[in-house]
Amino acid sequence: MSGNQILVLGGGVGGLVASNVLAERLGDRAKVTLVERKDKFQFPPSYPWLMLGMRKPEQVQKGLGTLRKKGIKVVNDEVSSIDVEKRVVGTKGGDLYYDHLVLALGAEYALSAIPGFREHARHIYDLESALRFKDAIERFQGGRVAIGISRTPFKCPAAPYEVALLLEDYFAKKGMREKVRFEFFTPEPMPVPAVGPEIGGKVLEFLRSKGIGYHPRMKAVEIRPGEVRFDGGDAIPFDLLFCVPPHVAPSVVVEAGLTDETGWVPVDPRTLETKHPGVFAVGDVASVPTPNGHVPFLPKAGVFAHGQAEVVASNLAREVSGRGKKKEWGGEGSCFLEAGKGQSAFVKGVFLGDGKPEMEFHMPGRVWHMQKVLFERYWMRHWF
C-alpha cells in the first residue's frame, strides 16, 4: 500500500466529498482516512431554518460512522500537529502518516478578537450556537434587532442577509413587526460584494423593502451590553444581536507554517495544490485568488468546497490508479438566499474566468425555496 495512504483532515462539506469520491474511485487501491473531531456531519445551509424552529437538530446532521461501510476509515480525533516535511499528522490518539494530504479543516471562530462578543452576540455558524440563537429569538418580546458582519472573510456570504430577511418575516408572522426595529451593519462596501454591484444592489433593495436599515463600511470593535461600537466611533444599540464571528484559519494550520499573509492556505486556483508536495487545501481553509473578480479572493462557501474537493479527489485518484484525465476547477458556484414567505432567490456564477465573473440571478420565488429543500435532502442522503 506504500504510496497510497490518503489523509483527509476535516469532516465538513469538502472533507466528506473528497473522502467519498476517493473511496469510490480507488476502492482497495488506497487507504482513505478521514479525521474529524466530531462524530457527526452537520449541514450549515440548514442553520437559518434551525434558528427558527423549522428544522430539528437530528434533521441537519448525520453520523460519520456510516462512511466506514464505504471503505473509509473514520478517526474521531482532533488534529494537534501537521508536519509536511515528515508527512505526518499528529492527533491526540497518535500519529498518522500520509502520502497525500487533503486539508479541509474549515475555519475557526475568534470570538475573543472583539471584546464583548462572547457575552453579548449570537450567531448560527455552528449547530449549538444556532440553537442558542433560536432560544433568544423565542424569548424576544420586541425592541431593536441588530444584524451584522464583524470581519471579512467569512463563510457563506449570503447567510447574514438571509438571517435578516428571515427574522423580519418571522416577527411579521408573529404579529410583532411593529415592535421590532432592524439595523444591518457590515465592513463591506455593499451587500455580497463578490457577486458584483448589480446583484448586491438587489439584495440591498430586499433589505430596504422590509424596513431594514443598512450601514456599510462599519467595522465592529467592541460589543457592550445593548450596544455595538465601531472603529469610526459610531454605535448601534440593540436588544437582540446577531453577528457573524471573526473567522481565522485553524491554529494547527497556522502553527504548521501553511498560511501566508492572507491568514489562509494559498493554493493553485485550478488544482488546489499547495506549495508542499502531496498537500492540497479545499474549502474555507484555502485562499483562492480571483484576479478578475469583484473581490481579490474567492468567498468562502460550501459550494466551492464541494467543487474543489471533487477536483482534488479525482486528480488524486488518477495519480494513484494511473487512469483518467486531469481536471481543473473553474470556480463555479451557486447560492440560495432565503427571503421569507416561503421564497428564495438564487444566484450562480463562474468566478475564475478570463473576464469578470459571469453571474446569473433569479428573484425570490417558491420554486427556488423548494430547490433548496431538495438540495438539503440530497446532501443528507447522497454522501452517506
C-alpha positions as CSV (number, residue, x, y, z in Angstrom):
1,M,0.0,0.0,0.0
2,S,3.1,2.3,0.0
3,G,2.3,5.5,-1.8
4,N,-1.4,5.2,-1.4
5,Q,-2.1,6.5,2.1
6,I,-4.5,9.4,1.8
7,L,-5.4,11.5,4.8
8,V,-8.4,13.9,4.7
9,L,-8.5,16.3,7.6
10,G,-11.9,17.7,8.4
11,G,-15.4,16.2,8.0
12,G,-17.3,19.1,6.7
13,V,-18.5,19.6,3.1
14,G,-15.1,19.4,1.5
15,G,-13.8,16.5,3.5
16,L,-17.0,14.5,3.1
17,V,-17.0,14.9,-0.7
18,A,-13.3,14.2,-1.0
19,S,-13.4,11.0,1.1
20,N,-16.4,9.7,-0.8
21,V,-15.0,10.3,-4.3
22,L,-11.6,8.9,-3.3
23,A,-13.2,5.7,-1.9
24,E,-15.5,5.2,-4.8
25,R,-12.7,5.8,-7.4
26,L,-9.9,3.8,-5.7
27,G,-11.5,1.0,-3.7
28,D,-8.8,-1.1,-2.1
29,R,-6.0,0.5,-4.2
30,A,-5.7,3.2,-1.5
31,K,-6.4,3.7,2.2
32,V,-8.6,6.7,2.7
33,T,-8.7,8.1,6.2
34,L,-11.0,10.9,7.3
35,V,-10.0,12.7,10.6
36,E,-12.8,14.7,12.3
37,R,-13.1,15.5,15.9
38,K,-17.0,15.4,15.7
39,D,-18.7,12.1,15.2
40,K,-21.4,13.7,13.1
41,F,-21.5,15.7,9.8
42,Q,-23.6,18.9,10.2
43,F,-25.2,20.7,7.3
44,P,-24.7,24.5,7.7
45,P,-27.1,25.7,4.9
46,S,-29.9,24.5,7.1
47,Y,-28.9,26.5,10.2
48,P,-31.1,29.5,9.3
49,W,-34.1,27.1,9.4
50,L,-32.8,25.6,12.6
51,M,-32.7,29.0,14.3
52,L,-36.4,29.5,13.5
53,G,-37.5,26.0,14.6
54,M,-38.2,24.9,11.1
55,R,-35.7,22.1,11.5
56,K,-34.7,19.8,14.4
57,P,-31.1,19.1,15.2
58,E,-31.4,15.4,14.1
59,Q,-32.6,16.6,10.7
60,V,-29.4,18.5,9.9
61,Q,-26.7,16.1,11.0
62,K,-25.7,12.5,10.3
63,G,-23.2,10.1,11.8
64,L,-19.9,9.9,10.1
65,G,-19.5,6.3,11.2
66,T,-21.7,5.2,8.3
67,L,-18.8,6.1,5.9
68,R,-17.0,3.0,7.1
69,K,-19.2,0.8,5.1
70,K,-17.8,2.6,2.0
71,G,-14.3,1.6,3.0
72,I,-13.4,5.0,4.5
73,K,-11.5,4.8,7.8
74,V,-13.0,7.4,10.1
75,V,-10.9,8.7,13.0
76,N,-12.8,10.7,15.5
77,D,-10.0,12.8,16.9
78,E,-8.6,16.3,17.0
79,V,-5.6,17.2,14.8
80,S,-2.9,18.5,17.0
81,S,0.0,19.0,14.5
82,I,0.9,18.8,10.8
83,D,4.4,18.1,9.6
84,V,4.6,18.4,5.8
85,E,8.3,17.5,5.7
86,K,7.9,14.2,7.5
87,R,4.4,13.7,6.1
88,V,2.8,13.0,9.5
89,V,-0.3,14.4,11.2
90,G,-0.4,14.3,15.0
91,T,-3.7,13.6,16.8
92,K,-4.4,13.1,20.5
93,G,-4.6,9.3,19.7
94,G,-1.3,9.1,17.9
95,D,0.5,9.9,14.7
96,L,-1.0,9.3,11.2
97,Y,1.4,9.1,8.2
98,Y,0.3,10.0,4.7
99,D,1.4,10.1,1.1
100,H,-1.3,12.6,0.1
101,L,-2.9,15.1,2.4
102,V,-6.2,17.0,1.8
103,L,-6.7,19.9,4.2
104,A,-10.4,20.5,4.7
105,L,-10.3,21.9,8.2
106,G,-12.5,24.9,7.6
107,A,-12.3,28.0,9.7
108,E,-12.2,28.7,13.5
109,Y,-14.2,31.5,15.2
110,A,-12.1,34.0,17.0
111,L,-14.8,35.3,19.4
112,S,-12.2,36.9,21.7
113,A,-11.0,39.2,18.8
114,I,-13.9,41.5,19.6
115,P,-14.3,42.4,23.3
116,G,-17.8,41.5,24.5
117,F,-18.7,39.3,21.5
118,R,-18.9,36.1,23.5
119,E,-21.1,37.7,26.2
120,H,-23.5,39.7,24.1
121,A,-23.6,38.4,20.5
122,R,-25.4,35.5,18.9
123,H,-24.7,33.7,15.7
124,I,-25.5,30.5,13.7
125,Y,-22.1,29.4,12.5
126,D,-22.3,26.1,14.3
127,L,-25.2,24.0,15.4
128,E,-25.0,24.7,19.1
129,S,-24.9,28.5,18.5
130,A,-27.9,28.3,16.1
131,L,-29.9,26.5,18.8
132,R,-28.9,29.2,21.4
133,F,-30.0,31.9,19.0
134,K,-33.3,30.1,18.5
135,D,-33.9,30.3,22.2
136,A,-33.1,34.0,22.2
137,I,-35.5,34.6,19.3
138,E,-38.3,32.8,21.1
139,R,-37.8,34.9,24.3
140,F,-37.6,38.2,22.4
141,Q,-40.6,40.5,23.1
142,G,-39.7,43.4,20.8
143,G,-37.2,46.1,20.5
144,R,-34.0,46.7,18.4
145,V,-32.5,43.9,16.4
146,A,-29.0,44.4,15.1
147,I,-27.7,42.0,12.5
148,G,-24.2,42.3,11.3
149,I,-20.8,41.1,10.0
150,S,-17.8,41.6,12.2
151,R,-15.0,40.8,9.8
152,T,-14.3,39.5,6.3
153,P,-13.7,36.9,5.0
154,F,-16.5,34.7,6.4
155,K,-18.2,31.7,5.1
156,C,-21.5,31.8,3.2
157,P,-21.5,35.5,2.3
158,A,-25.3,35.5,1.8
159,A,-26.1,34.0,5.2
160,P,-26.3,37.2,7.4
161,Y,-28.6,38.8,4.8
162,E,-30.7,35.6,4.8
163,V,-30.9,35.8,8.6
164,A,-32.1,39.4,8.4
165,L,-34.9,38.7,5.9
166,L,-36.0,35.5,7.7
167,L,-36.1,37.3,11.1
168,E,-38.2,40.1,9.6
169,D,-40.6,37.6,8.1
170,Y,-40.7,35.6,11.4
171,F,-41.7,38.6,13.5
172,A,-44.2,39.7,10.9
173,K,-45.9,36.3,11.1
174,K,-46.0,36.6,14.9
175,G,-47.7,39.9,14.7
176,M,-44.7,41.7,16.3
177,R,-43.3,43.5,13.3
178,E,-44.4,46.9,14.6
179,K,-42.5,46.2,17.8
180,V,-39.2,45.5,16.1
181,R,-36.6,47.8,14.5
182,F,-33.9,46.2,12.3
183,E,-30.4,47.5,11.6
184,F,-27.8,45.8,9.5
185,F,-24.1,46.6,9.7
186,T,-21.1,45.4,7.7
187,P,-17.5,46.3,6.9
188,E,-18.3,45.6,3.3
189,P,-18.9,48.4,0.8
190,M,-22.1,46.7,-0.4
191,P,-24.1,43.5,0.2
192,V,-22.3,40.3,-1.1
193,P,-19.6,42.2,-3.0
194,A,-18.2,39.1,-4.6
195,V,-21.2,38.9,-6.9
196,G,-20.9,42.4,-8.2
197,P,-22.7,45.7,-7.7
198,E,-25.8,44.8,-9.7
199,I,-26.8,41.7,-7.7
200,G,-25.5,43.4,-4.5
201,G,-27.9,46.3,-5.3
202,K,-30.8,43.9,-5.5
203,V,-30.0,42.4,-2.1
204,L,-29.9,46.0,-0.7
205,E,-33.4,46.6,-2.2
206,F,-34.6,43.5,-0.4
207,L,-33.4,44.8,2.9
208,R,-34.8,48.3,2.4
209,S,-38.2,46.9,1.2
210,K,-38.5,45.2,4.5
211,G,-37.6,48.3,6.5
212,I,-34.2,47.0,7.5
213,G,-31.6,49.8,7.9
214,Y,-28.3,49.2,6.2
215,H,-24.9,50.5,7.4
216,P,-21.9,49.7,5.2
217,R,-18.2,50.2,5.9
218,M,-18.7,49.8,9.6
219,K,-16.2,47.5,11.4
220,A,-17.2,46.4,14.9
221,V,-14.5,46.8,17.5
222,E,-16.4,46.2,20.8
223,I,-19.7,44.9,21.9
224,R,-21.1,46.4,25.2
225,P,-24.4,45.5,26.8
226,G,-27.0,46.8,24.4
227,E,-24.6,48.5,22.0
228,V,-22.2,47.6,19.2
229,R,-19.3,50.1,18.8
230,F,-17.4,50.7,15.5
231,D,-13.9,51.9,14.6
232,G,-15.2,55.3,13.5
233,G,-16.7,56.0,16.9
234,D,-20.3,55.3,15.9
235,A,-22.5,52.9,17.8
236,I,-25.7,50.9,17.1
237,P,-28.0,50.0,20.0
238,F,-29.6,46.6,20.3
239,D,-31.9,44.4,22.4
240,L,-31.0,41.3,20.3
241,L,-27.8,41.0,18.4
242,F,-26.8,38.6,15.6
243,C,-23.2,39.0,14.5
244,V,-21.0,36.9,12.2
245,P,-18.0,36.0,14.3
246,P,-14.4,36.7,13.1
247,H,-13.1,33.8,11.1
248,V,-9.5,32.6,11.2
249,A,-7.6,29.6,9.9
250,P,-7.3,26.7,12.4
251,S,-4.4,27.2,14.7
252,V,-2.9,23.8,13.8
253,V,-2.6,25.0,10.2
254,V,-1.0,28.3,11.2
255,E,1.4,26.6,13.5
256,A,2.4,24.2,10.7
257,G,3.5,27.2,8.6
258,L,0.9,26.6,5.9
259,T,-0.7,30.0,5.8
260,D,0.5,33.2,4.1
261,E,-0.2,36.9,4.5
262,T,-3.9,36.4,3.8
263,G,-4.1,34.3,7.0
264,W,-5.2,31.2,5.0
265,V,-3.5,28.4,3.0
266,P,-2.5,29.6,-0.5
267,V,-3.4,27.2,-3.3
268,D,-3.3,26.9,-7.1
269,P,-6.8,28.1,-8.0
270,R,-7.3,25.4,-10.6
271,T,-5.8,22.3,-8.8
272,L,-5.9,23.4,-5.1
273,E,-2.3,22.3,-4.7
274,T,-0.3,24.0,-2.1
275,K,3.4,24.6,-2.4
276,H,4.1,21.5,-0.5
277,P,4.2,18.2,-2.5
278,G,1.2,16.0,-2.0
279,V,-0.7,18.6,0.1
280,F,-4.0,20.1,-1.1
281,A,-6.4,22.5,0.6
282,V,-10.1,22.9,-0.1
283,G,-12.9,25.0,1.2
284,D,-12.8,27.6,3.8
285,V,-9.2,27.0,4.9
286,A,-7.9,27.8,1.4
287,S,-7.0,31.2,-0.1
288,V,-8.0,31.3,-3.7
289,P,-7.1,34.5,-5.7
290,T,-9.5,35.9,-8.2
291,P,-7.5,38.3,-10.4
292,N,-10.6,39.3,-12.5
293,G,-13.1,39.1,-9.7
294,H,-15.1,41.8,-7.9
295,V,-13.1,41.0,-4.8
296,P,-9.4,39.8,-4.7
297,F,-10.1,36.4,-3.2
298,L,-12.8,33.9,-3.6
299,P,-15.5,34.0,-0.9
300,K,-15.8,31.1,1.5
301,A,-18.8,28.8,0.8
302,G,-19.7,25.2,1.0
303,V,-20.5,25.0,-2.7
304,F,-16.9,25.9,-3.5
305,A,-15.6,23.4,-1.1
306,H,-17.7,20.7,-2.8
307,G,-16.4,21.5,-6.3
308,Q,-12.8,21.8,-5.2
309,A,-13.0,18.5,-3.3
310,E,-14.3,16.7,-6.4
311,V,-11.4,18.0,-8.5
312,V,-8.7,17.2,-5.9
313,A,-10.1,13.7,-5.3
314,S,-10.4,13.0,-9.0
315,N,-6.8,14.1,-9.6
316,L,-5.5,12.0,-6.7
317,A,-7.4,9.0,-7.9
318,R,-5.9,9.5,-11.3
319,E,-2.4,9.7,-9.8
320,V,-2.8,6.6,-7.7
321,S,-4.6,4.5,-10.4
322,G,-2.9,5.9,-13.5
323,R,-6.3,6.2,-15.2
324,G,-8.4,9.2,-16.2
325,K,-7.8,12.8,-17.2
326,K,-6.5,15.6,-15.0
327,K,-9.2,18.0,-14.0
328,E,-9.2,21.7,-13.2
329,W,-11.6,23.7,-11.1
330,G,-13.3,26.6,-12.8
331,G,-14.6,28.5,-9.8
332,E,-18.3,27.5,-10.4
333,G,-20.6,28.3,-7.5
334,S,-24.3,28.9,-6.6
335,C,-26.2,30.1,-3.6
336,F,-29.7,30.3,-2.3
337,L,-30.9,33.4,-0.4
338,E,-34.0,32.7,1.7
339,A,-36.2,35.8,1.6
340,G,-39.1,34.9,3.8
341,K,-42.7,33.9,2.9
342,G,-41.5,30.6,1.6
343,Q,-39.5,32.1,-1.1
344,S,-35.8,32.1,-2.0
345,A,-33.6,34.0,-4.5
346,F,-30.9,32.1,-6.4
347,V,-27.6,33.2,-7.8
348,K,-24.9,31.2,-9.6
349,G,-21.7,32.2,-11.4
350,V,-18.2,31.3,-12.6
351,F,-15.6,33.1,-10.6
352,L,-12.4,32.1,-12.3
353,G,-13.0,33.0,-15.9
354,D,-10.8,35.3,-18.1
355,G,-13.0,38.3,-17.5
356,K,-15.3,39.4,-14.7
357,P,-17.3,36.7,-13.0
358,E,-20.3,35.5,-15.1
359,M,-23.3,35.8,-12.8
360,E,-26.9,34.7,-13.1
361,F,-29.6,36.0,-10.7
362,H,-33.1,34.8,-10.1
363,M,-35.6,36.8,-8.0
364,P,-37.2,35.3,-4.9
365,G,-39.8,32.6,-5.7
366,R,-41.2,29.4,-4.2
367,V,-39.5,27.3,-6.8
368,W,-36.1,28.3,-5.6
369,H,-37.1,27.6,-2.0
370,M,-38.2,24.1,-3.0
371,Q,-34.9,23.7,-4.8
372,K,-33.1,24.5,-1.5
373,V,-35.2,21.9,0.3
374,L,-34.4,19.3,-2.3
375,F,-30.7,20.3,-2.1
376,E,-30.8,19.7,1.6
377,R,-32.4,16.3,1.2
378,Y,-29.9,15.3,-1.5
379,W,-27.0,16.2,0.8
380,M,-28.3,14.4,3.8
381,R,-28.8,11.2,1.8
382,H,-26.3,11.0,-1.1
383,W,-23.0,11.1,0.8
384,F,-23.9,8.6,3.5
